[in-house]
Amino acid sequence: MNVTPDKLMNMFEDLAEKMDINIVQDKGNFNGGACTIDNESYIVVNKSKPIEQRLKILANAFKKENLTDTYLIPALRSYIDKVTNG
């Protein structure tokens, strides 16, 4: 199943909403990553970076979450596994 980068981004945004994780997209001198502030989870993504790099940041951040009991669209689960090497 071939999924466009924009569609993957939408899938990550839907997953973040379902898991109560805030995705913050901004510009600056940073790569991005996950953090917790005042018991709220955030994934910060640099929107001036190429979409492939932003997707990798999201994949790595979600890989660290407990996704065992969370339904993931198969294409999204496959992308996360591929990018994070399993």
Sequence and secondary structure as in RCSB ss.txt:
>XXXX:A:sequence
MNVTPDKLMNMFEDLAEKMDINIVQDKGNFNGGACTIDNESYIVVNKSKPIEQRLKILANAFKKENLTDTYLIPA
LRSYIDKVTNG
>XXXX:A:secstr
    HHHHHHHHHHHHHHTTEEEEEE SS  EEEEEETTEEEEEEETTS HHHHHHHHHHHHHTS  TTS   HH
HHHHHHHHTT 
